[in-house]
Amino acid sequence: MQETSFAECIVLRLTYVVNFLKF
């Protein structure tokens, strides 16, 4: 398992949620 990929996935999801909440 790649830690970088896992971290990126979390960041992408968090960013998506934040953007969704903003709009």
C-alpha positions as CSV (number, residue, x, y, z in Angstrom):
1,M,0.0,0.0,0.0
2,Q,1.3,3.4,-0.9
3,E,1.0,6.0,1.9
4,T,1.2,8.9,-0.6
5,S,-1.8,7.6,-2.6
6,F,-3.8,7.0,0.6
7,A,-3.0,10.5,1.8
8,E,-3.9,12.0,-1.5
9,C,-7.2,10.2,-1.5
10,I,-8.1,11.6,1.9
11,V,-7.1,15.1,0.8
12,L,-9.2,14.9,-2.3
13,R,-12.2,13.7,-0.4
14,L,-11.8,16.4,2.3
15,T,-11.4,19.1,-0.4
16,Y,-14.5,17.7,-2.2
17,V,-16.6,17.9,1.0
18,V,-15.4,21.4,1.8
19,N,-16.2,22.7,-1.6
20,F,-19.6,20.9,-1.5
21,L,-20.4,22.6,1.8
22,K,-19.3,26.0,0.6
23,F,-21.7,25.8,-2.4
